[in-house]
Amino acid sequence: MGSVFSATGAAAESVPQDGPLPSVALVGAGRMGVHLAATWASAGVEVTLCARDEAKAEKIVSQLLSGKGFNEGQIKVPRTDATGWKLKAGTYASASDADIVVLSSLPDHTYDIVKALRPHVHGKGKTIVDINNPWIMGSGLPDQGPQSSIEV
């Protein structure tokens, strides 16, 4: 069983585990990606936090694994015991090693990221989850190109 922490850092609930959990790669090391990486790692999921700049992901992962949390800009992950977390940093290319790939980048980057991931994940039974909402950012959908990641 793993623990899921709440926004305050307190354990929120226990998660029963009947077998190995699928591994997850979060593509995008912004507010959503970092929070989801910390939450899922605290629940016992093997997580890779992927960024265009692997050094950025390594800095975030290092701080999270130290138990200090991460507080930079809009990203505010509280201190928590990270003992036993299976959290590592990676690049967009290494995201294809995970069972589930979560697109947590800015909406304007989604098309290029999915296009770059396609050769690595096509035909391999990967689950890809796109958590982007372009309307939140005010960018809307692109005038040219696909209107969703599924069309790539």
N, C-alpha and C positions, 0 to 999 in steps of 0.2 A: 504494500500500500504506500502511496505517496501522499504528500500534503500539498494542497493548493493554498497559496496565500492570498489574502485579500489586499485591497489597496493600502491598508494600514500595516501590512506585514504580518498580521496574525493569521494562523492557520484557519482556513475557511471550511474545509471539509476533507474527509479521507476519500480516496478514490480506489475502489477494489480493482485488483489486477488478476485476471485469470490466465494470462499468458503474456508473451512479450508485446509491448506496445509498439505501434509503428513508429519509425523514426520520422522526424519532421525537419525540413529546411525552411527557414524564413528568409525570403529574398527581399531585403530591404531592412536597414538597421536604423529606422526612424522610430517614432513614438509607438506605433502599433507593433512593429516587428520586435522591438526590444521588450515591450511588456508581455507579448505573447511568448517570446523565448523564455523569459524568466518564469512565467506562470507554468508553462508546460514542462520546463526542466524541473521545477519544484514538485511537479506531479509524477516525476519518474520517467518522463519521455526523453529519448535521446534527441537533442536539438542541435542544429547547426544554424548559426546566425550568419547570413551571407550579405556582403556589401560589395559595391564596386571596388572600394578600397579596403582590402582585407585588414590593413592596419587599424582602420576604424572599428571593424568588427572585433578584432583582437583586443583593443582597448576596452570596449564595452564588456566583452566576455570576461576579461581578466578582473575587472571591477566587480562584476556580478558574482564570480566564483570566489572572490575574497570575502564575500558577505557584506560588503560596504554598500550594496545597491548601486544605482547609477543615477546621477542628477546632473543633467546638462540640457540647457534649453527647455523644450517642452517634455523631455523624457525624464520622468521622476519615478524611479523604481526604489522602493524603500529597502533599508537594510534587512537582511534575512539570512538565516543559516543556509548556506548553499552546499553543505556537506553532502556528497553523493550525487550531485548534479552531473548529468552527462551533457554538458554544454560546450560547444566548440565554435570557433570562428571559421568562416570559409568565404570563398568567392562565389559569384553567380554560377560558375561552371561546376563547383563542387555540390551545388544544390541537388543535382541529379542523382547523387548517391543516396538520398533519403527516399523513404516510401511515399511521403506526402510532401509536396512542394507548395508553400503558401506564399503568394505574391503580396508582399506588404510594402511595396514601394509607392512612390508618388504615381498617380494615374498617368501622367504624361510620359513616364518611363516604361509602362507596362508592355506596350507593343514591342519595343526593342528588346526587353528582357525575355519575353516569351519567344520571340524570334530566335534569340541566342540560345535559349534552353531547348528548343525543339529538337535539334539533332541529338541531344543527349537523353531526351526522355521519350521521344516518339517510338511507339511500339513496345515500350517496356512496362506497361501496366501501372504507370505512376498516377497518383491522384494529384491534381493541381487545383488549389483553392485560390480564387482571386478575391481578396477582401477590399479591393478598391471601390470607392464611390466617387466618380469624377465630379459629381455635383457638389460635394462637400468642399472641394478645393476651388470651385468656381471655374475650373478649366473646361468643364463639359466634355463631350466626346469629340474626337478629332474629326475635322471636315473630310479628310482623306484617310483611307485605311479602314481596318476592321472596327466595328462598333463594340466588340467584346473580345476577350482573350480566346474564346472558343473558336473564333473564325481564323486564327492564325494558322 
